[in-house]
């Protein structure tokens, strides 16, 4: 007990504070607001993300077709 007659609380309270550098690259890209960016940067990011989406779909499509085609032989 403390001198004032009140009991001390043994539990600690922790506050989680998010610092600007704590986000991963993917989280930063997803949460990025492109409306305030220059037009050239908006077009560049759109082109790169479109190319990446097409590449992923091509790979997934080939794997799916190989799996389906492999069943019949």
PDB file of N, H, CA, C and O in Angstrom:
ATOM      1  N   UNK A   1       0.830  -1.175   0.000  1.00  0.00           N
ATOM      2  CA  UNK A   1       0.000   0.000   0.000  1.00  0.00           C
ATOM      3  C   UNK A   1       0.876   1.239   0.000  1.00  0.00           C
ATOM      4  O   UNK A   1       1.972   1.259   0.560  1.00  0.00           O
ATOM      5  N   UNK A   2       0.356   2.266  -0.645  1.00  0.00           N
ATOM      6  H   UNK A   2      -0.535   2.250  -1.100  1.00  0.00           H
ATOM      7  CA  UNK A   2       1.101   3.513  -0.654  1.00  0.00           C
ATOM      8  C   UNK A   2       0.774   4.324   0.599  1.00  0.00           C
ATOM      9  O   UNK A   2      -0.088   3.943   1.390  1.00  0.00           O
ATOM     10  N   UNK A   3       1.449   5.407   0.761  1.00  0.00           N
ATOM     11  H   UNK A   3       2.149   5.717   0.118  1.00  0.00           H
ATOM     12  CA  UNK A   3       1.276   6.200   1.964  1.00  0.00           C
ATOM     13  C   UNK A   3      -0.078   6.886   2.018  1.00  0.00           C
ATOM     14  O   UNK A   3      -0.552   7.202   3.109  1.00  0.00           O
ATOM     15  N   UNK A   4      -0.714   7.127   0.886  1.00  0.00           N
ATOM     16  H   UNK A   4      -0.329   6.870  -0.001  1.00  0.00           H
ATOM     17  CA  UNK A   4      -1.993   7.822   0.895  1.00  0.00           C
ATOM     18  C   UNK A   4      -3.147   6.893   1.235  1.00  0.00           C
ATOM     19  O   UNK A   4      -4.284   7.351   1.337  1.00  0.00           O
ATOM     20  N   UNK A   5      -2.897   5.633   1.409  1.00  0.00           N
ATOM     21  H   UNK A   5      -1.972   5.261   1.326  1.00  0.00           H
ATOM     22  CA  UNK A   5      -3.943   4.686   1.779  1.00  0.00           C
ATOM     23  C   UNK A   5      -4.601   4.012   0.589  1.00  0.00           C
ATOM     24  O   UNK A   5      -5.457   3.148   0.777  1.00  0.00           O
ATOM     25  N   UNK A   6      -4.238   4.371  -0.604  1.00  0.00           N
ATOM     26  H   UNK A   6      -3.543   5.074  -0.757  1.00  0.00           H
ATOM     27  CA  UNK A   6      -4.827   3.743  -1.783  1.00  0.00           C
ATOM     28  C   UNK A   6      -3.941   2.583  -2.212  1.00  0.00           C
ATOM     29  O   UNK A   6      -2.719   2.623  -2.062  1.00  0.00           O
ATOM     30  N   UNK A   7      -4.581   1.551  -2.749  1.00  0.00           N
ATOM     31  H   UNK A   7      -5.573   1.519  -2.870  1.00  0.00           H
ATOM     32  CA  UNK A   7      -3.825   0.400  -3.237  1.00  0.00           C
ATOM     33  C   UNK A   7      -3.241   0.712  -4.608  1.00  0.00           C
ATOM     34  O   UNK A   7      -3.874   1.360  -5.441  1.00  0.00           O
ATOM     35  N   UNK A   8      -2.035   0.243  -4.818  1.00  0.00           N
ATOM     36  H   UNK A   8      -1.521  -0.284  -4.141  1.00  0.00           H
ATOM     37  CA  UNK A   8      -1.418   0.431  -6.123  1.00  0.00           C
ATOM     38  C   UNK A   8      -1.896  -0.656  -7.072  1.00  0.00           C
ATOM     39  O   UNK A   8      -2.075  -1.807  -6.676  1.00  0.00           O
ATOM     40  N   UNK A   9      -2.097  -0.285  -8.307  1.00  0.00           N
ATOM     41  H   UNK A   9      -1.952   0.651  -8.629  1.00  0.00           H
ATOM     42  CA  UNK A   9      -2.534  -1.233  -9.327  1.00  0.00           C
ATOM     43  C   UNK A   9      -1.292  -1.843  -9.963  1.00  0.00           C
ATOM     44  O   UNK A   9      -0.446  -1.130 -10.503  1.00  0.00           O
ATOM     45  N   UNK A  10      -1.190  -3.180  -9.896  1.00  0.00           N
ATOM     46  H   UNK A  10      -1.877  -3.759  -9.458  1.00  0.00           H
ATOM     47  CA  UNK A  10      -0.015  -3.866 -10.424  1.00  0.00           C
ATOM     48  C   UNK A  10      -0.071  -4.070 -11.934  1.00  0.00           C
ATOM     49  O   UNK A  10       0.949  -4.384 -12.548  1.00  0.00           O
ATOM     50  N   UNK A  11      -1.244  -3.897 -12.545  1.00  0.00           N
ATOM     51  H   UNK A  11      -2.073  -3.641 -12.046  1.00  0.00           H
ATOM     52  CA  UNK A  11      -1.348  -4.133 -13.985  1.00  0.00           C
ATOM     53  C   UNK A  11      -0.837  -2.900 -14.736  1.00  0.00           C
ATOM     54  O   UNK A  11      -1.076  -1.760 -14.337  1.00  0.00           O
ATOM     55  N   UNK A  12      -0.131  -3.165 -15.827  1.00  0.00           N
ATOM     56  H   UNK A  12       0.063  -4.091 -16.151  1.00  0.00           H
ATOM     57  CA  UNK A  12       0.401  -2.092 -16.655  1.00  0.00           C
ATOM     58  C   UNK A  12      -0.488  -1.909 -17.872  1.00  0.00           C
ATOM     59  O   UNK A  12      -0.990  -2.885 -18.429  1.00  0.00           O
ATOM     60  N   UNK A  13      -0.682  -0.698 -18.277  1.00  0.00           N
ATOM     61  H   UNK A  13      -0.275   0.095 -17.825  1.00  0.00           H
ATOM     62  CA  UNK A  13      -1.476  -0.386 -19.452  1.00  0.00           C
ATOM     63  C   UNK A  13      -0.513   0.004 -20.565  1.00  0.00           C
ATOM     64  O   UNK A  13       0.322   0.893 -20.399  1.00  0.00           O
ATOM     65  N   UNK A  14      -0.640  -0.671 -21.698  1.00  0.00           N
ATOM     66  H   UNK A  14      -1.319  -1.393 -21.833  1.00  0.00           H
ATOM     67  CA  UNK A  14       0.220  -0.398 -22.839  1.00  0.00           C
ATOM     68  C   UNK A  14      -0.623   0.177 -23.960  1.00  0.00           C
ATOM     69  O   UNK A  14      -1.722  -0.305 -24.233  1.00  0.00           O
ATOM     70  N   UNK A  15      -0.113   1.195 -24.598  1.00  0.00           N
ATOM     71  H   UNK A  15       0.780   1.587 -24.376  1.00  0.00           H
ATOM     72  CA  UNK A  15      -0.792   1.804 -25.723  1.00  0.00           C
ATOM     73  C   UNK A  15       0.012   1.498 -26.982  1.00  0.00           C
ATOM     74  O   UNK A  15       1.227   1.692 -27.016  1.00  0.00           O
ATOM     75  N   UNK A  16      -0.670   1.022 -28.006  1.00  0.00           N
ATOM     76  H   UNK A  16      -1.657   0.863 -27.978  1.00  0.00           H
ATOM     77  CA  UNK A  16      -0.009   0.703 -29.260  1.00  0.00           C
ATOM     78  C   UNK A  16      -0.045   1.944 -30.143  1.00  0.00           C
ATOM     79  O   UNK A  16      -1.114   2.452 -30.481  1.00  0.00           O
ATOM     80  N   UNK A  17       1.109   2.409 -30.502  1.00  0.00           N
ATOM     81  H   UNK A  17       1.978   1.995 -30.228  1.00  0.00           H
ATOM     82  CA  UNK A  17       1.222   3.588 -31.349  1.00  0.00           C
ATOM     83  C   UNK A  17       1.847   3.153 -32.668  1.00  0.00           C
ATOM     84  O   UNK A  17       2.927   2.564 -32.698  1.00  0.00           O
ATOM     85  N   UNK A  18       1.151   3.452 -33.751  1.00  0.00           N
ATOM     86  H   UNK A  18       0.273   3.930 -33.727  1.00  0.00           H
ATOM     87  CA  UNK A  18       1.657   3.073 -35.066  1.00  0.00           C
ATOM     88  C   UNK A  18       2.551   4.187 -35.591  1.00  0.00           C
ATOM     89  O   UNK A  18       2.125   5.334 -35.722  1.00  0.00           O
ATOM     90  N   UNK A  19       3.769   3.839 -35.884  1.00  0.00           N
ATOM     91  H   UNK A  19       4.115   2.907 -35.778  1.00  0.00           H
ATOM     92  CA  UNK A  19       4.701   4.813 -36.431  1.00  0.00           C
ATOM     93  C   UNK A  19       4.613   4.779 -37.950  1.00  0.00           C
ATOM     94  O   UNK A  19       4.241   3.753 -38.520  1.00  0.00           O
ATOM     95  N   UNK A  20       4.947   5.871 -38.609  1.00  0.00           N
ATOM     96  H   UNK A  20       5.250   6.704 -38.146  1.00  0.00           H
ATOM     97  CA  UNK A  20       4.833   5.910 -40.079  1.00  0.00           C
ATOM     98  C   UNK A  20       5.636   4.828 -40.791  1.00  0.00           C
ATOM     99  O   UNK A  20       5.219   4.376 -41.858  1.00  0.00           O
ATOM    100  N   UNK A  21       6.754   4.401 -40.252  1.00  0.00           N
ATOM    101  H   UNK A  21       7.092   4.768 -39.386  1.00  0.00           H
ATOM    102  CA  UNK A  21       7.585   3.411 -40.920  1.00  0.00           C
ATOM    103  C   UNK A  21       7.207   1.983 -40.610  1.00  0.00           C
ATOM    104  O   UNK A  21       7.904   1.063 -41.039  1.00  0.00           O
ATOM    105  N   UNK A  22       6.122   1.762 -39.876  1.00  0.00           N
ATOM    106  H   UNK A  22       5.556   2.509 -39.527  1.00  0.00           H
ATOM    107  CA  UNK A  22       5.785   0.400 -39.464  1.00  0.00           C
ATOM    108  C   UNK A  22       4.973  -0.357 -40.509  1.00  0.00           C
ATOM    109  O   UNK A  22       4.797  -1.568 -40.379  1.00  0.00           O
ATOM    110  N   UNK A  23       4.474   0.320 -41.539  1.00  0.00           N
ATOM    111  H   UNK A  23       4.617   1.304 -41.645  1.00  0.00           H
ATOM    112  CA  UNK A  23       3.692  -0.358 -42.572  1.00  0.00           C
ATOM    113  C   UNK A  23       4.623  -1.040 -43.558  1.00  0.00           C
ATOM    114  O   UNK A  23       5.715  -0.550 -43.846  1.00  0.00           O
ATOM    115  N   UNK A  24       4.171  -2.184 -44.071  1.00  0.00           N
ATOM    116  H   UNK A  24       3.284  -2.582 -43.837  1.00  0.00           H
ATOM    117  CA  UNK A  24       4.943  -2.868 -45.098  1.00  0.00           C
ATOM    118  C   UNK A  24       4.736  -2.164 -46.436  1.00  0.00           C
ATOM    119  O   UNK A  24       3.870  -1.298 -46.560  1.00  0.00           O
ATOM    120  N   UNK A  25       5.517  -2.533 -47.415  1.00  0.00           N
ATOM    121  H   UNK A  25       6.220  -3.237 -47.314  1.00  0.00           H
ATOM    122  CA  UNK A  25       5.424  -1.904 -48.727  1.00  0.00           C
ATOM    123  C   UNK A  25       4.047  -2.133 -49.351  1.00  0.00           C
ATOM    124  O   UNK A  25       3.485  -1.223 -49.959  1.00  0.00           O
ATOM    125  N   UNK A  26       3.506  -3.333 -49.206  1.00  0.00           N
ATOM    126  H   UNK A  26       3.963  -4.073 -48.712  1.00  0.00           H
ATOM    127  CA  UNK A  26       2.198  -3.637 -49.775  1.00  0.00           C
ATOM    128  C   UNK A  26       1.115  -2.792 -49.108  1.00  0.00           C
ATOM    129  O   UNK A  26       0.235  -2.262 -49.787  1.00  0.00           O
ATOM    130  N   UNK A  27       1.175  -2.665 -47.779  1.00  0.00           N
ATOM    131  H   UNK A  27       1.889  -3.095 -47.228  1.00  0.00           H
ATOM    132  CA  UNK A  27       0.197  -1.843 -47.069  1.00  0.00           C
ATOM    133  C   UNK A  27       0.295  -0.384 -47.498  1.00  0.00           C
ATOM    134  O   UNK A  27      -0.727   0.292 -47.621  1.00  0.00           O
ATOM    135  N   UNK A  28       1.493   0.103 -47.724  1.00  0.00           N
ATOM    136  H   UNK A  28       2.323  -0.447 -47.624  1.00  0.00           H
ATOM    137  CA  UNK A  28       1.669   1.481 -48.171  1.00  0.00           C
ATOM    138  C   UNK A  28       1.092   1.684 -49.569  1.00  0.00           C
ATOM    139  O   UNK A  28       0.467   2.710 -49.839  1.00  0.00           O
ATOM    140  N   UNK A  29       1.299   0.712 -50.461  1.00  0.00           N
ATOM    141  H   UNK A  29       1.807  -0.121 -50.243  1.00  0.00           H
ATOM    142  CA  UNK A  29       0.775   0.841 -51.818  1.00  0.00           C
ATOM    143  C   UNK A  29      -0.740   0.763 -51.857  1.00  0.00           C
ATOM    144  O   UNK A  29      -1.377   1.476 -52.633  1.00  0.00           O
ATOM    145  N   UNK A  30      -1.321  -0.090 -51.037  1.00  0.00           N
ATOM    146  H   UNK A  30      -0.804  -0.669 -50.407  1.00  0.00           H
ATOM    147  CA  UNK A  30      -2.778  -0.240 -51.022  1.00  0.00           C
ATOM    148  C   UNK A  30      -3.444   1.007 -50.444  1.00  0.00           C
ATOM    149  O   UNK A  30      -4.482   1.443 -50.941  1.00  0.00           O
ATOM    150  N   UNK A  31      -2.860   1.571 -49.414  1.00  0.00           N
ATOM    151  H   UNK A  31      -2.016   1.216 -49.010  1.00  0.00           H
ATOM    152  CA  UNK A  31      -3.478   2.719 -48.751  1.00  0.00           C
ATOM    153  C   UNK A  31      -3.096   4.054 -49.384  1.00  0.00           C
ATOM    154  O   UNK A  31      -3.478   5.106 -48.872  1.00  0.00           O
ATOM    155  N   UNK A  32      -2.358   4.033 -50.475  1.00  0.00           N
ATOM    156  H   UNK A  32      -2.047   3.178 -50.892  1.00  0.00           H
ATOM    157  CA  UNK A  32      -1.887   5.256 -51.105  1.00  0.00           C
ATOM    158  C   UNK A  32      -3.029   5.947 -51.858  1.00  0.00           C
ATOM    159  O   UNK A  32      -3.755   5.298 -52.611  1.00  0.00           O
ATOM    160  N   UNK A  33      -3.188   7.252 -51.660  1.00  0.00           N
ATOM    161  H   UNK A  33      -2.598   7.779 -51.049  1.00  0.00           H
ATOM    162  CA  UNK A  33      -4.189   8.030 -52.382  1.00  0.00           C
ATOM    163  C   UNK A  33      -3.517   8.655 -53.596  1.00  0.00           C
ATOM    164  O   UNK A  33      -2.686   9.554 -53.463  1.00  0.00           O
ATOM    165  N   UNK A  34      -3.879   8.178 -54.769  1.00  0.00           N
ATOM    166  H   UNK A  34      -4.554   7.449 -54.877  1.00  0.00           H
ATOM    167  CA  UNK A  34      -3.217   8.632 -55.991  1.00  0.00           C
ATOM    168  C   UNK A  34      -3.856   9.874 -56.590  1.00  0.00           C
ATOM    169  O   UNK A  34      -3.323  10.431 -57.550  1.00  0.00           O
ATOM    170  N   UNK A  35      -4.981  10.321 -56.054  1.00  0.00           N
ATOM    171  H   UNK A  35      -5.414   9.868 -55.274  1.00  0.00           H
ATOM    172  CA  UNK A  35      -5.664  11.483 -56.627  1.00  0.00           C
ATOM    173  C   UNK A  35      -4.828  12.747 -56.516  1.00  0.00           C
ATOM    174  O   UNK A  35      -4.953  13.645 -57.349  1.00  0.00           O
ATOM    175  N   UNK A  36      -3.990  12.831 -55.516  1.00  0.00           N
ATOM    176  H   UNK A  36      -3.888  12.102 -54.839  1.00  0.00           H
ATOM    177  CA  UNK A  36      -3.173  14.024 -55.313  1.00  0.00           C
ATOM    178  C   UNK A  36      -1.796  13.912 -55.977  1.00  0.00           C
ATOM    179  O   UNK A  36      -1.006  14.854 -55.908  1.00  0.00           O
ATOM    180  N   UNK A  37      -1.502  12.801 -56.604  1.00  0.00           N
ATOM    181  H   UNK A  37      -2.144  12.036 -56.660  1.00  0.00           H
ATOM    182  CA  UNK A  37      -0.207  12.587 -57.251  1.00  0.00           C
ATOM    183  C   UNK A  37      -0.236  13.151 -58.669  1.00  0.00           C
ATOM    184  O   UNK A  37      -1.314  13.370 -59.222  1.00  0.00           O
ATOM    185  N   UNK A  38       0.933  13.390 -59.266  1.00  0.00           N
ATOM    186  H   UNK A  38       1.809  13.212 -58.817  1.00  0.00           H
ATOM    187  CA  UNK A  38       0.972  13.850 -60.667  1.00  0.00           C
ATOM    188  C   UNK A  38       0.387  12.798 -61.620  1.00  0.00           C
ATOM    189  O   UNK A  38       0.405  11.600 -61.337  1.00  0.00           O
ATOM    190  N   UNK A  39      -0.125  13.276 -62.743  1.00  0.00           N
ATOM    191  H   UNK A  39      -0.140  14.249 -62.973  1.00  0.00           H
ATOM    192  CA  UNK A  39      -0.779  12.395 -63.721  1.00  0.00           C
ATOM    193  C   UNK A  39       0.192  11.339 -64.236  1.00  0.00           C
ATOM    194  O   UNK A  39      -0.191  10.182 -64.411  1.00  0.00           O
ATOM    195  N   UNK A  40       1.429  11.716 -64.477  1.00  0.00           N
ATOM    196  H   UNK A  40       1.741  12.656 -64.335  1.00  0.00           H
ATOM    197  CA  UNK A  40       2.423  10.762 -64.989  1.00  0.00           C
ATOM    198  C   UNK A  40       2.617   9.621 -63.999  1.00  0.00           C
ATOM    199  O   UNK A  40       2.736   8.465 -64.403  1.00  0.00           O
ATOM    200  N   UNK A  41       2.652   9.932 -62.724  1.00  0.00           N
ATOM    201  H   UNK A  41       2.555  10.872 -62.396  1.00  0.00           H
ATOM    202  CA  UNK A  41       2.826   8.894 -61.706  1.00  0.00           C
ATOM    203  C   UNK A  41       1.586   8.001 -61.627  1.00  0.00           C
ATOM    204  O   UNK A  41       1.711   6.791 -61.440  1.00  0.00           O
ATOM    205  N   UNK A  42       0.397   8.580 -61.765  1.00  0.00           N
ATOM    206  H   UNK A  42       0.296   9.563 -61.917  1.00  0.00           H
ATOM    207  CA  UNK A  42      -0.832   7.783 -61.762  1.00  0.00           C
ATOM    208  C   UNK A  42      -0.845   6.795 -62.927  1.00  0.00           C
ATOM    209  O   UNK A  42      -1.194   5.627 -62.757  1.00  0.00           O
ATOM    210  N   UNK A  43      -0.464   7.273 -64.104  1.00  0.00           N
ATOM    211  H   UNK A  43      -0.180   8.222 -64.242  1.00  0.00           H
ATOM    212  CA  UNK A  43      -0.429   6.405 -65.289  1.00  0.00           C
ATOM    213  C   UNK A  43       0.627   5.317 -65.125  1.00  0.00           C
ATOM    214  O   UNK A  43       0.403   4.166 -65.501  1.00  0.00           O
ATOM    215  N   UNK A  44       1.777   5.681 -64.564  1.00  0.00           N
ATOM    216  H   UNK A  44       1.959   6.615 -64.259  1.00  0.00           H
ATOM    217  CA  UNK A  44       2.848   4.699 -64.369  1.00  0.00           C
ATOM    218  C   UNK A  44       2.414   3.594 -63.408  1.00  0.00           C
ATOM    219  O   UNK A  44       2.617   2.411 -63.683  1.00  0.00           O
ATOM    220  N   UNK A  45       1.821   3.980 -62.290  1.00  0.00           N
ATOM    221  H   UNK A  45       1.657   4.941 -62.067  1.00  0.00           H
ATOM    222  CA  UNK A  45       1.378   2.981 -61.311  1.00  0.00           C
ATOM    223  C   UNK A  45       0.260   2.123 -61.896  1.00  0.00           C
ATOM    224  O   UNK A  45       0.225   0.915 -61.660  1.00  0.00           O
ATOM    225  N   UNK A  46      -0.645   2.723 -62.649  1.00  0.00           N
ATOM    226  H   UNK A  46      -0.616   3.704 -62.841  1.00  0.00           H
ATOM    227  CA  UNK A  46      -1.711   1.957 -63.294  1.00  0.00           C
ATOM    228  C   UNK A  46      -1.169   0.978 -64.323  1.00  0.00           C
ATOM    229  O   UNK A  46      -1.643  -0.155 -64.415  1.00  0.00           O
ATOM    230  N   UNK A  47      -0.185   1.403 -65.094  1.00  0.00           N
ATOM    231  H   UNK A  47       0.200   2.323 -65.020  1.00  0.00           H
ATOM    232  CA  UNK A  47       0.413   0.522 -66.099  1.00  0.00           C
ATOM    233  C   UNK A  47       1.149  -0.646 -65.483  1.00  0.00           C
ATOM    234  O   UNK A  47       1.018  -1.779 -65.946  1.00  0.00           O
ATOM    235  N   UNK A  48       1.920  -0.384 -64.445  1.00  0.00           N
ATOM    236  H   UNK A  48       2.026   0.537 -64.069  1.00  0.00           H
ATOM    237  CA  UNK A  48       2.673  -1.453 -63.784  1.00  0.00           C
ATOM    238  C   UNK A  48       1.721  -2.432 -63.102  1.00  0.00           C
ATOM    239  O   UNK A  48       1.911  -3.644 -63.191  1.00  0.00           O
ATOM    240  N   UNK A  49       0.697  -1.914 -62.422  1.00  0.00           N
ATOM    241  H   UNK A  49       0.543  -0.928 -62.350  1.00  0.00           H
ATOM    242  CA  UNK A  49      -0.238  -2.829 -61.755  1.00  0.00           C
ATOM    243  C   UNK A  49      -1.047  -3.631 -62.771  1.00  0.00           C
ATOM    244  O   UNK A  49      -1.366  -4.793 -62.522  1.00  0.00           O
ATOM    245  N   UNK A  50      -1.384  -3.027 -63.914  1.00  0.00           N
ATOM    246  H   UNK A  50      -1.125  -2.082 -64.117  1.00  0.00           H
ATOM    247  CA  UNK A  50      -2.078  -3.768 -64.972  1.00  0.00           C
ATOM    248  C   UNK A  50      -1.216  -4.856 -65.576  1.00  0.00           C
ATOM    249  O   UNK A  50      -1.688  -5.965 -65.826  1.00  0.00           O
ATOM    250  N   UNK A  51       0.056  -4.540 -65.813  1.00  0.00           N
ATOM    251  H   UNK A  51       0.440  -3.639 -65.610  1.00  0.00           H
ATOM    252  CA  UNK A  51       0.983  -5.537 -66.344  1.00  0.00           C
ATOM    253  C   UNK A  51       1.135  -6.693 -65.363  1.00  0.00           C
ATOM    254  O   UNK A  51       1.116  -7.857 -65.763  1.00  0.00           O
ATOM    255  N   UNK A  52       1.284  -6.376 -64.087  1.00  0.00           N
ATOM    256  H   UNK A  52       1.299  -5.431 -63.762  1.00  0.00           H
ATOM    257  CA  UNK A  52       1.443  -7.415 -63.066  1.00  0.00           C
ATOM    258  C   UNK A  52       0.189  -8.289 -62.967  1.00  0.00           C
ATOM    259  O   UNK A  52       0.293  -9.509 -62.840  1.00  0.00           O
ATOM    260  N   UNK A  53      -0.987  -7.674 -63.024  1.00  0.00           N
ATOM    261  H   UNK A  53      -1.072  -6.683 -63.128  1.00  0.00           H
ATOM    262  CA  UNK A  53      -2.234  -8.448 -62.967  1.00  0.00           C
ATOM    263  C   UNK A  53      -2.350  -9.376 -64.176  1.00  0.00           C
ATOM    264  O   UNK A  53      -2.775 -10.524 -64.039  1.00  0.00           O
ATOM    265  N   UNK A  54      -1.976  -8.886 -65.354  1.00  0.00           N
ATOM    266  H   UNK A  54      -1.630  -7.954 -65.466  1.00  0.00           H
ATOM    267  CA  UNK A  54      -2.004  -9.725 -66.552  1.00  0.00           C
ATOM    268  C   UNK A  54      -1.027 -10.880 -66.462  1.00  0.00           C
ATOM    269  O   UNK A  54      -1.348 -11.999 -66.863  1.00  0.00           O
ATOM    270  N   UNK A  55       0.155 -10.621 -65.942  1.00  0.00           N
ATOM    271  H   UNK A  55       0.416  -9.712 -65.617  1.00  0.00           H
ATOM    272  CA  UNK A  55       1.167 -11.667 -65.792  1.00  0.00           C
ATOM    273  C   UNK A  55       0.681 -12.760 -64.839  1.00  0.00           C
ATOM    274  O   UNK A  55       0.830 -13.950 -65.116  1.00  0.00           O
ATOM    275  N   UNK A  56       0.096 -12.339 -63.708  1.00  0.00           N
ATOM    276  H   UNK A  56      -0.025 -11.372 -63.482  1.00  0.00           H
ATOM    277  CA  UNK A  56      -0.406 -13.311 -62.719  1.00  0.00           C
ATOM    278  C   UNK A  56      -1.544 -14.129 -63.322  1.00  0.00           C
ATOM    279  O   UNK A  56      -1.593 -15.347 -63.145  1.00  0.00           O
ATOM    280  N   UNK A  57      -2.458 -13.471 -64.031  1.00  0.00           N
ATOM    281  H   UNK A  57      -2.418 -12.482 -64.175  1.00  0.00           H
ATOM    282  CA  UNK A  57      -3.575 -14.203 -64.645  1.00  0.00           C
ATOM    283  C   UNK A  57      -3.088 -15.184 -65.703  1.00  0.00           C
ATOM    284  O   UNK A  57      -3.641 -16.276 -65.839  1.00  0.00           O
ATOM    285  N   UNK A  58      -2.058 -14.802 -66.451  1.00  0.00           N
ATOM    286  H   UNK A  58      -1.609 -13.915 -66.341  1.00  0.00           H
ATOM    287  CA  UNK A  58      -1.497 -15.710 -67.466  1.00  0.00           C
ATOM    288  C   UNK A  58      -0.912 -16.959 -66.808  1.00  0.00           C
ATOM    289  O   UNK A  58      -1.139 -18.077 -67.270  1.00  0.00           O
ATOM    290  N   UNK A  59      -0.160 -16.760 -65.730  1.00  0.00           N
ATOM    291  H   UNK A  59       0.024 -15.852 -65.355  1.00  0.00           H
ATOM    292  CA  UNK A  59       0.441 -17.895 -65.022  1.00  0.00           C
ATOM    293  C   UNK A  59      -0.623 -18.800 -64.405  1.00  0.00           C
ATOM    294  O   UNK A  59      -0.551 -20.024 -64.522  1.00  0.00           O
ATOM    295  N   UNK A  60      -1.596 -18.198 -63.756  1.00  0.00           N
ATOM    296  H   UNK A  60      -1.654 -17.204 -63.661  1.00  0.00           H
ATOM    297  CA  UNK A  60      -2.669 -18.991 -63.132  1.00  0.00           C
ATOM    298  C   UNK A  60      -3.458 -19.728 -64.205  1.00  0.00           C
ATOM    299  O   UNK A  60      -3.849 -20.878 -64.008  1.00  0.00           O
ATOM    300  N   UNK A  61      -3.694 -19.073 -65.341  1.00  0.00           N
ATOM    301  H   UNK A  61      -3.377 -18.139 -65.501  1.00  0.00           H
ATOM    302  CA  UNK A  61      -4.414 -19.716 -66.443  1.00  0.00           C
ATOM    303  C   UNK A  61      -3.666 -20.917 -66.992  1.00  0.00           C
ATOM    304  O   UNK A  61      -4.270 -21.955 -67.263  1.00  0.00           O
ATOM    305  N   UNK A  62      -2.352 -20.785 -67.159  1.00  0.00           N
ATOM    306  H   UNK A  62      -1.862 -19.941 -66.939  1.00  0.00           H
ATOM    307  CA  UNK A  62      -1.562 -21.914 -67.662  1.00  0.00           C
ATOM    308  C   UNK A  62      -1.573 -23.079 -66.681  1.00  0.00           C
ATOM    309  O   UNK A  62      -1.694 -24.236 -67.084  1.00  0.00           O
ATOM    310  N   UNK A  63      -1.448 -22.779 -65.414  1.00  0.00           N
ATOM    311  H   UNK A  63      -1.350 -21.839 -65.086  1.00  0.00           H
ATOM    312  CA  UNK A  63      -1.458 -23.844 -64.399  1.00  0.00           C
ATOM    313  C   UNK A  63      -2.820 -24.526 -64.366  1.00  0.00           C
ATOM    314  O   UNK A  63      -2.906 -25.749 -64.257  1.00  0.00           O
ATOM    315  N   UNK A  64      -3.890 -23.726 -64.462  1.00  0.00           N
ATOM    316  H   UNK A  64      -3.820 -22.732 -64.550  1.00  0.00           H
ATOM    317  CA  UNK A  64      -5.241 -24.305 -64.450  1.00  0.00           C
ATOM    318  C   UNK A  64      -5.469 -25.173 -65.686  1.00  0.00           C
ATOM    319  O   UNK A  64      -6.003 -26.277 -65.580  1.00  0.00           O
ATOM    320  N   UNK A  65      -5.070 -24.683 -66.846  1.00  0.00           N
ATOM    321  H   UNK A  65      -4.636 -23.786 -66.932  1.00  0.00           H
ATOM    322  CA  UNK A  65      -5.240 -25.479 -68.058  1.00  0.00           C
ATOM    323  C   UNK A  65      -4.404 -26.754 -68.016  1.00  0.00           C
ATOM    324  O   UNK A  65      -4.845 -27.799 -68.493  1.00  0.00           O
ATOM    325  N   UNK A  66      -3.230 -26.679 -67.462  1.00  0.00           N
ATOM    326  H   UNK A  66      -2.871 -25.829 -67.075  1.00  0.00           H
ATOM    327  CA  UNK A  66      -2.394 -27.883 -67.338  1.00  0.00           C
ATOM    328  C   UNK A  66      -3.038 -28.895 -66.395  1.00  0.00           C
ATOM    329  O   UNK A  66      -2.990 -30.101 -66.639  1.00  0.00           O
ATOM    330  N   UNK A  67      -3.639 -28.399 -65.321  1.00  0.00           N
ATOM    331  H   UNK A  67      -3.679 -27.420 -65.123  1.00  0.00           H
ATOM    332  CA  UNK A  67      -4.294 -29.314 -64.373  1.00  0.00           C
ATOM    333  C   UNK A  67      -5.520 -29.958 -65.009  1.00  0.00           C
ATOM    334  O   UNK A  67      -5.748 -31.157 -64.852  1.00  0.00           O
ATOM    335  N   UNK A  68      -6.302 -29.167 -65.721  1.00  0.00           N
ATOM    336  H   UNK A  68      -6.117 -28.193 -65.849  1.00  0.00           H
ATOM    337  CA  UNK A  68      -7.506 -29.726 -66.362  1.00  0.00           C
ATOM    338  C   UNK A  68      -7.114 -30.635 -67.521  1.00  0.00           C
ATOM    339  O   UNK A  68      -7.678 -31.719 -67.678  1.00  0.00           O
ATOM    340  N   UNK A  69      -6.155 -30.204 -68.331  1.00  0.00           N
ATOM    341  H   UNK A  69      -5.697 -29.324 -68.203  1.00  0.00           H
ATOM    342  CA  UNK A  69      -5.717 -31.032 -69.464  1.00  0.00           C
ATOM    343  C   UNK A  69      -5.009 -32.302 -69.014  1.00  0.00           C
ATOM    344  O   UNK A  69      -5.091 -33.321 -69.700  1.00  0.00           O
ATOM    345  N   UNK A  70      -4.337 -32.270 -67.915  1.00  0.00           N
ATOM    346  H   UNK A  70      -4.270 -31.442 -67.358  1.00  0.00           H
ATOM    347  CA  UNK A  70      -3.629 -33.446 -67.392  1.00  0.00           C
ATOM    348  C   UNK A  70      -4.589 -34.519 -66.910  1.00  0.00           C
ATOM    349  O   UNK A  70      -4.221 -35.693 -66.854  1.00  0.00           O
ATOM    350  N   UNK A  71      -5.805 -34.144 -66.562  1.00  0.00           N
ATOM    351  H   UNK A  71      -6.104 -33.190 -66.607  1.00  0.00           H
ATOM    352  CA  UNK A  71      -6.778 -35.132 -66.104  1.00  0.00           C
ATOM    353  C   UNK A  71      -7.248 -36.047 -67.219  1.00  0.00           C
ATOM    354  O   UNK A  71      -7.613 -37.194 -66.958  1.00  0.00           O
ATOM    355  N   UNK A  72      -7.247 -35.563 -68.468  1.00  0.00           N
ATOM    356  H   UNK A  72      -6.951 -34.632 -68.680  1.00  0.00           H
ATOM    357  CA  UNK A  72      -7.810 -36.315 -69.571  1.00  0.00           C
ATOM    358  C   UNK A  72      -6.808 -37.241 -70.242  1.00  0.00           C
ATOM    359  O   UNK A  72      -7.197 -38.061 -71.074  1.00  0.00           O
ATOM    360  N   UNK A  73      -5.530 -37.134 -69.903  1.00  0.00           N
ATOM    361  H   UNK A  73      -5.213 -36.468 -69.228  1.00  0.00           H
ATOM    362  CA  UNK A  73      -4.545 -38.008 -70.545  1.00  0.00           C
ATOM    363  C   UNK A  73      -4.060 -39.063 -69.616  1.00  0.00           C
ATOM    364  O   UNK A  73      -3.227 -39.885 -69.996  1.00  0.00           O
TER     365      UNK A  73
END
